[in-house]
Amino acid sequence: MSKGRIERVDPAAAIPGGEVAVECTDYDTSNLRACRALFDGAAARMVGASPRRVLAIVPETSEGGAGVEVVLEGGDGQRTGSARLAVGRKLAEDLHLVANPAFDPDDGSLYVTRSGSRGQRMPVSILRIDTRGELHSLHGEVANPTGMAFDSTGQMFVTSRMDGTVYRLTPFHEVVAFARNLGVATGLAFDRYDRMYVGDRTGTIHRVNGVGEADAWALLEPSVAAYHMAFGPDGGLYVTGPTVSSFDSVIRVDEDGRTSVFYRGLGRPQGLAFDRDGNLYVAASLRGRRGVVRISPDGRRAELAVAGMNVVGLAFSAEGDMAVATNEAVYSLPLGIKGALLK
């Protein structure tokens, strides 16, 4: 074995295709052609290598799990000691997600979408992944499904950015229009009082009552893509909406509709979710590194928690798994993180 050793892998979790930094000591780079990074024995594409740091792309061949073994093979042909990395297991592909997936609180199944470009109707636009990992096609009645959320009674709602409508899915998976005329309806969230909030990406957050009547509640900067929304344990509504800037913000909206900047400095922030400790997780890039960013409850510290490319959303299961959605696939990461419960 080489005298070199791995100190840690940063971040400690990834999905296939994500770039991780393997921090090391005395890694032999005398012959770069012979250097390799192995993930459970599968060779990864190396982006850069030095005696103290290796950048590698997590290979698609990794089966995933909480304990994927990472080993470096040096220019001298010797291997370092190993480190562990949590790698997401692919649940489904050939999807088109543009926001968070959603876990059913009743049975733990995961809802995902084939959203399509605006105005495009897909034969099947909403799909369900059961707890055995089997994919079930539901229907294509909702065109361009975007935001998905469950209320406190377990009813599922989904926005359509094509017709500006929020639809309710019945327990029999029938689709019923619930609220209309909401502009380019994208983000969707419920507060602690079970009131619905819908983001029109042209710049308005609507509050919708129990019979589907909407009022303009807050005004934000328009987004080039979509609003993404989640309520925090503090009762505030947190919103992201990518703009043309590479230094975007997470906006907090208080109970009176007043806005403030919670955190600034993300690239293309999209789906977001809170854990029970009040940490906010955002699909975004941070200082050029892409994946899921974790922001401390006070908004002062941010770090990359999960490495991944083209990540658009995430959700936490009741068992503590994180579902990480790219624009074409969804993965399950066993991180032991429980999602926040609104009080």
C-alpha positions as CSV (number, residue, x, y, z in Angstrom):
1,M,0.0,0.0,0.0
2,S,1.2,3.5,-0.8
3,K,2.3,5.9,2.0
4,G,-0.5,8.2,0.7
5,R,-3.8,8.3,2.5
6,I,-7.3,9.7,2.0
7,E,-8.3,12.2,4.7
8,R,-11.9,12.7,3.6
9,V,-14.3,13.0,0.6
10,D,-16.0,16.4,0.2
11,P,-18.9,16.4,0.1
12,A,-19.7,13.1,1.9
13,A,-22.6,12.4,-0.4
14,A,-23.2,12.5,-4.1
15,I,-25.3,11.2,-7.0
16,P,-23.7,9.6,-10.1
17,G,-22.2,12.3,-12.3
18,G,-21.4,14.6,-9.3
19,E,-17.9,16.0,-8.8
20,V,-16.3,15.2,-5.4
21,A,-13.0,16.3,-3.9
22,V,-10.9,13.5,-2.4
23,E,-8.7,15.3,0.1
24,C,-5.5,13.3,0.6
25,T,-1.9,13.3,1.9
26,D,1.2,12.3,-0.1
27,Y,-0.8,11.0,-3.0
28,D,1.7,9.9,-5.7
29,T,1.1,11.8,-9.0
30,S,4.5,11.0,-10.6
31,N,2.7,9.3,-13.5
32,L,-0.7,10.9,-14.0
33,R,-1.6,8.4,-16.7
34,A,-1.5,5.7,-14.1
35,C,-3.5,7.5,-11.5
36,R,-7.0,6.3,-10.9
37,A,-9.9,7.0,-8.5
38,L,-12.0,3.9,-7.8
39,F,-15.6,3.9,-6.4
40,D,-16.5,0.4,-5.3
41,G,-13.9,-0.8,-7.8
42,A,-15.3,1.3,-10.7
43,A,-12.9,3.7,-12.3
44,A,-14.0,7.4,-12.2
45,R,-13.1,10.2,-14.6
46,M,-10.5,12.3,-12.9
47,V,-10.8,16.1,-13.4
48,G,-7.6,17.0,-11.6
49,A,-5.0,15.5,-9.3
50,S,-2.3,16.7,-6.9
51,P,-0.6,15.1,-3.9
52,R,-3.2,16.7,-1.6
53,R,-6.4,16.7,-3.7
54,V,-8.1,14.7,-6.4
55,L,-11.3,15.8,-8.2
56,A,-13.3,13.0,-9.6
57,I,-16.7,12.4,-11.2
58,V,-18.8,9.7,-9.4
59,P,-19.3,7.0,-12.0
60,E,-22.7,5.9,-13.2
61,T,-21.8,2.3,-12.5
62,S,-21.8,2.8,-8.8
63,E,-24.8,1.0,-7.3
64,G,-25.1,3.4,-4.5
65,G,-25.6,3.2,-0.8
66,A,-24.3,4.7,2.4
67,G,-20.9,3.1,2.2
68,V,-19.4,3.2,-1.2
69,E,-15.6,2.6,-0.9
70,V,-13.3,5.3,-2.5
71,V,-9.7,4.3,-3.2
72,L,-7.0,6.2,-5.0
73,E,-4.4,4.4,-7.1
74,G,-1.2,6.4,-7.5
75,G,1.3,6.9,-10.2
76,D,3.5,4.3,-8.5
77,G,0.8,1.7,-8.9
78,Q,0.1,1.6,-5.2
79,R,-3.3,2.2,-3.6
80,T,-4.1,4.5,-0.7
81,G,-6.3,3.6,2.2
82,S,-10.0,4.0,1.6
83,A,-12.8,6.4,2.6
84,R,-16.6,6.1,2.4
85,L,-19.0,8.1,0.3
86,A,-22.8,7.9,0.3
87,V,-24.0,7.6,-3.3
88,G,-27.5,7.9,-4.6
89,R,-29.3,4.9,-6.0
90,K,-31.3,5.6,-9.1
91,L,-35.0,5.1,-8.7
92,A,-36.3,6.1,-12.1
93,E,-35.1,7.8,-15.3
94,D,-36.6,9.1,-18.5
95,L,-38.3,11.8,-16.5
96,H,-38.6,15.6,-16.7
97,L,-38.7,17.2,-13.3
98,V,-38.5,21.0,-13.0
99,A,-39.1,21.2,-9.2
100,N,-39.1,19.0,-6.1
101,P,-40.6,15.5,-6.1
102,A,-43.1,14.8,-3.3
103,F,-43.4,12.0,-0.8
104,D,-46.9,10.7,0.0
105,P,-47.1,11.0,3.9
106,D,-49.6,8.1,4.0
107,D,-47.7,5.3,2.2
108,G,-44.2,6.7,1.5
109,S,-44.4,6.6,-2.2
110,L,-42.7,9.3,-4.3
111,Y,-44.4,11.4,-7.0
112,V,-42.4,12.6,-10.0
113,T,-43.2,14.2,-13.3
114,R,-42.6,14.2,-17.0
115,S,-43.3,17.9,-17.3
116,G,-42.2,18.7,-20.9
117,S,-41.5,22.1,-22.3
118,R,-44.2,24.7,-21.8
119,G,-47.2,23.9,-23.9
120,Q,-46.1,20.3,-24.6
121,R,-48.5,17.6,-23.5
122,M,-47.0,14.3,-22.4
123,P,-48.9,11.0,-22.6
124,V,-48.1,10.5,-19.0
125,S,-47.1,13.6,-17.0
126,I,-47.3,12.3,-13.3
127,L,-45.8,9.1,-12.1
128,R,-45.6,7.3,-8.8
129,I,-42.7,5.3,-7.4
130,D,-43.8,2.9,-4.7
131,T,-41.7,1.8,-1.7
132,R,-40.6,-1.3,-3.6
133,G,-39.1,1.0,-6.2
134,E,-41.7,0.2,-8.9
135,L,-42.7,3.0,-11.3
136,H,-46.4,3.5,-11.9
137,S,-47.8,5.7,-14.7
138,L,-50.8,7.7,-13.4
139,H,-52.1,10.0,-16.2
140,G,-51.3,12.9,-18.5
141,E,-54.3,15.2,-17.7
142,V,-52.1,17.9,-16.0
143,A,-50.1,19.6,-18.7
144,N,-46.6,20.9,-17.6
145,P,-46.9,19.8,-13.9
146,T,-44.4,21.8,-11.9
147,G,-44.9,22.2,-8.1
148,M,-46.2,19.3,-6.0
149,A,-47.2,19.3,-2.4
150,F,-49.4,17.5,0.1
151,D,-51.7,19.2,2.7
152,S,-52.1,18.1,6.3
153,T,-54.9,15.7,5.3
154,G,-52.8,13.9,2.8
155,Q,-54.4,15.4,-0.3
156,M,-51.9,16.0,-3.2
157,F,-51.9,19.2,-5.2
158,V,-49.9,20.0,-8.4
159,T,-49.5,23.3,-10.3
160,S,-49.6,23.6,-14.1
161,R,-47.5,26.3,-15.5
162,M,-49.3,26.0,-18.8
163,D,-52.8,26.9,-17.7
164,G,-52.1,28.6,-14.4
165,T,-54.2,26.1,-12.5
166,V,-53.7,24.1,-9.2
167,Y,-55.1,20.6,-9.5
168,R,-56.1,18.2,-6.7
169,L,-55.4,14.5,-7.1
170,T,-58.1,12.4,-5.5
171,P,-57.3,9.1,-3.6
172,F,-58.4,7.4,-6.9
173,H,-55.9,9.5,-8.9
174,E,-58.5,11.5,-10.5
175,V,-57.7,15.2,-11.3
176,V,-59.9,18.1,-10.2
177,A,-59.2,21.8,-10.8
178,F,-58.9,23.5,-7.5
179,A,-57.7,27.1,-8.2
180,R,-57.4,28.9,-11.5
181,N,-56.0,32.1,-13.1
182,L,-52.7,32.0,-11.2
183,G,-50.4,33.1,-14.0
184,V,-47.4,30.9,-14.7
185,A,-48.1,28.8,-11.7
186,T,-44.9,27.0,-10.4
187,G,-44.1,26.9,-6.7
188,L,-46.5,25.3,-4.2
189,A,-46.4,25.1,-0.4
190,F,-48.7,24.9,2.6
191,D,-48.1,26.8,5.9
192,R,-48.7,25.6,9.4
193,Y,-52.4,26.6,9.2
194,D,-52.8,24.5,6.0
195,R,-53.1,27.6,3.8
196,M,-51.9,27.1,0.2
197,Y,-49.4,29.4,-1.4
198,V,-48.7,29.4,-5.2
199,G,-45.9,31.2,-6.9
200,D,-46.5,32.9,-10.3
201,R,-43.0,33.2,-11.8
202,T,-43.9,36.6,-13.3
203,G,-43.6,38.0,-9.7
204,T,-46.5,37.2,-7.5
205,I,-47.0,34.8,-4.6
206,H,-50.7,34.0,-4.2
207,R,-52.4,32.8,-1.0
208,V,-55.3,30.5,-1.7
209,N,-58.1,29.7,0.7
210,G,-59.9,26.4,1.2
211,V,-62.3,26.9,-1.7
212,G,-59.7,27.9,-4.2
213,E,-60.0,31.7,-4.0
214,A,-56.7,33.4,-4.5
215,D,-55.3,36.8,-3.4
216,A,-52.0,38.4,-4.3
217,W,-49.9,38.1,-1.0
218,A,-46.3,39.0,-1.9
219,L,-44.4,40.5,-4.8
220,L,-40.9,39.2,-5.8
221,E,-38.5,39.7,-8.7
222,P,-39.7,37.6,-11.7
223,S,-37.9,34.3,-12.4
224,V,-36.6,33.1,-15.8
225,A,-37.5,29.5,-14.8
226,A,-39.8,28.9,-11.8
227,Y,-40.5,29.8,-8.2
228,H,-39.6,27.1,-5.7
229,M,-41.1,27.4,-2.1
230,A,-40.9,25.8,1.3
231,F,-42.1,26.9,4.7
232,G,-39.4,26.9,7.4
233,P,-39.8,25.9,11.1
234,D,-39.9,29.6,11.9
235,G,-43.1,30.1,9.9
236,G,-41.5,32.0,7.1
237,L,-41.9,31.1,3.5
238,Y,-38.6,30.6,1.7
239,V,-38.5,31.2,-2.0
240,T,-35.9,30.7,-4.8
241,G,-36.4,31.8,-8.4
242,P,-33.4,31.6,-10.8
243,T,-32.6,34.8,-12.6
244,V,-29.9,35.6,-15.1
245,S,-27.5,36.4,-12.2
246,S,-24.9,33.8,-11.0
247,F,-25.3,35.3,-7.5
248,D,-28.9,34.6,-6.7
249,S,-30.7,34.7,-3.3
250,V,-33.0,32.7,-1.1
251,I,-35.8,35.1,-0.1
252,R,-37.7,34.9,3.1
253,V,-41.3,36.1,3.2
254,D,-42.8,36.8,6.7
255,E,-46.4,36.1,7.7
256,D,-47.4,39.6,6.5
257,G,-45.9,39.2,3.0
258,R,-42.8,41.3,3.7
259,T,-39.6,40.0,1.9
260,S,-36.0,39.9,3.0
261,V,-32.8,38.2,1.8
262,F,-32.1,35.0,3.8
263,Y,-28.9,34.0,1.9
264,R,-27.2,35.4,-1.1
265,G,-24.6,33.8,-3.3
266,L,-26.1,30.7,-5.1
267,G,-26.0,29.9,-8.7
268,R,-29.4,28.9,-10.2
269,P,-31.2,28.0,-7.0
270,Q,-34.2,25.8,-7.4
271,G,-36.0,23.2,-5.2
272,L,-35.6,23.5,-1.5
273,A,-36.5,21.7,1.8
274,F,-35.8,22.0,5.5
275,D,-34.6,19.4,8.0
276,R,-35.8,19.2,11.6
277,D,-32.8,21.1,12.8
278,G,-33.8,24.1,10.7
279,N,-31.1,23.6,8.1
280,L,-32.2,24.6,4.6
281,Y,-31.2,22.4,1.6
282,V,-31.3,24.0,-1.9
283,A,-30.7,22.5,-5.3
284,A,-28.0,25.0,-6.5
285,S,-24.4,25.7,-7.1
286,L,-22.1,27.2,-4.5
287,R,-18.7,28.7,-5.5
288,G,-18.8,26.8,-8.7
289,R,-19.7,23.4,-7.1
290,R,-23.0,21.9,-8.0
291,G,-25.6,19.8,-6.2
292,V,-27.5,20.3,-3.0
293,V,-26.3,23.1,-0.8
294,R,-27.0,23.1,3.0
295,I,-27.5,26.5,4.7
296,S,-27.4,26.9,8.5
297,P,-30.6,28.1,10.3
298,D,-29.2,31.6,10.7
299,G,-28.3,31.9,7.0
300,R,-24.7,32.6,7.7
301,R,-23.0,29.4,6.6
302,A,-23.4,27.3,3.5
303,E,-21.7,24.2,2.2
304,L,-22.2,21.6,-0.5
305,A,-24.0,18.6,1.1
306,V,-24.5,16.5,-2.0
307,A,-22.6,16.7,-5.3
308,G,-24.6,16.4,-8.4
309,M,-25.2,17.8,-11.9
310,N,-28.5,19.3,-13.2
311,V,-30.2,18.9,-9.7
312,V,-33.6,20.6,-9.7
313,G,-35.2,19.5,-6.5
314,L,-35.2,17.3,-3.4
315,A,-37.4,15.8,-0.7
316,F,-37.0,14.0,2.6
317,S,-38.8,10.7,3.3
318,A,-40.2,9.7,6.7
319,E,-37.3,7.1,6.9
320,G,-34.6,9.8,6.5
321,D,-33.7,9.2,2.9
322,M,-33.2,12.2,0.6
323,A,-34.7,12.0,-2.9
324,V,-32.6,14.0,-5.2
325,A,-34.1,14.9,-8.6
326,T,-32.3,15.9,-11.7
327,N,-34.1,17.1,-14.8
328,E,-34.2,13.5,-16.1
329,A,-33.8,11.1,-13.1
330,V,-34.5,10.7,-9.4
331,Y,-32.1,9.1,-6.8
332,S,-32.4,8.0,-3.2
333,L,-29.7,8.8,-0.7
334,P,-29.7,7.2,2.7
335,L,-28.6,10.1,4.8
336,G,-30.7,9.7,7.9
337,I,-32.1,13.3,7.7
338,K,-35.7,13.9,8.7
339,G,-37.7,16.7,7.0
340,A,-39.1,19.6,9.1
341,L,-42.5,19.3,10.6
342,L,-44.5,22.5,10.6
343,K,-46.0,23.4,13.9
